[in-house]
């Protein structure tokens, strides 16, 4: 099940535990980020060993618009990750709702 930016903000504000991954490119991350771990989409395969200990934990992925993070979600699910959520609308939706505010 995917997640809205409003739900994501609630999770971040409440300090809820989950794995938070930004699949954008480094230059995008440097411009604006929400504090997620940066793992560009093209490098996800190289990080599977690091992520494997979290296979059954909630993982929230996001990107600029939700397209790359949806690809990351499908890739992770195909590798056995059971609780991956794509942030609908990505950073664009976040900035539309909250501007440049971070939690």
C-alpha positions in Angstrom: 0.0 0.0 0.0 1.4 3.4 -1.0 1.6 6.4 1.3 0.6 10.0 0.9 2.9 12.9 1.9 0.4 13.7 4.7 0.7 10.2 6.1 4.5 10.4 5.7 4.7 13.7 7.5 2.6 12.2 10.4 5.1 9.2 10.6 8.1 11.5 10.6 6.6 13.9 13.2 5.6 11.0 15.5 9.1 9.5 15.3 7.7 6.2 14.0 10.4 3.7 13.1 10.6 2.8 9.4 13.3 2.6 6.7 13.2 5.8 4.7 14.9 5.8 1.2 15.3 8.6 -1.3 15.9 7.1 -4.8 16.7 10.4 -6.6 20.1 11.4 -7.8 22.7 13.1 -5.5 22.2 16.5 -7.1 18.5 16.4 -6.4 19.1 15.2 -2.8 21.5 18.1 -2.2 18.9 20.6 -3.5 16.2 19.4 -1.2 15.8 16.3 0.9 13.5 15.0 3.7 16.2 13.3 5.6 15.9 9.9 4.0 18.9 7.7 3.2 20.0 8.4 -0.4 20.1 5.3 -2.6 19.7 6.4 -6.2 17.4 4.0 -8.2 20.2 2.8 -10.4 22.2 1.6 -7.4 19.5 -0.2 -5.4 20.8 -3.6 -6.5 24.2 -2.7 -5.0 22.5 -2.1 -1.6 20.4 -5.2 -1.4 22.8 -6.9 1.1 22.6 -3.8 3.4 18.8 -3.7 3.1 18.2 -7.4 3.5 18.1 -7.3 7.3 15.0 -5.0 6.8 13.0 -7.4 4.5 10.0 -7.5 6.8 10.2 -4.0 8.1 8.3 -1.0 6.7 10.3 0.7 3.9 9.1 4.0 2.5 10.7 5.1 -0.8 10.3 8.5 -2.4 11.6 10.4 -5.4 10.7 13.6 -7.3 7.3 12.6 -8.5 6.7 9.0 -7.4 7.7 7.3 -10.7 11.2 6.2 -9.8 10.2 5.3 -6.2 7.4 3.1 -7.7 10.1 1.3 -9.8 12.2 0.9 -6.6 9.2 -0.5 -4.8 8.5 -3.1 -7.5 12.2 -4.0 -7.6 12.4 -4.5 -3.8 9.2 -6.5 -3.7 10.5 -8.7 -6.5 13.5 -9.4 -4.2 11.3 -10.5 -1.3 10.7 -7.2 0.6 7.3 -7.5 2.1 6.3 -4.0 3.2 7.5 -1.4 0.7 5.5 1.8 0.3 5.8 4.4 -2.5 5.3 8.1 -1.6 2.6 9.2 -3.9 3.6 12.4 -5.8 7.1 12.4 -4.2 8.9 15.6 -3.4 6.7 17.6 -5.7 3.6 16.7 -3.7 5.5 17.4 -0.4 6.6 20.8 -1.6 3.1 21.5 -2.9 1.6 20.7 0.5 4.4 22.0 2.8 6.7 24.1 0.8 10.4 23.6 1.8 9.4 22.7 5.3 11.0 19.6 6.8 10.0 17.7 9.9 
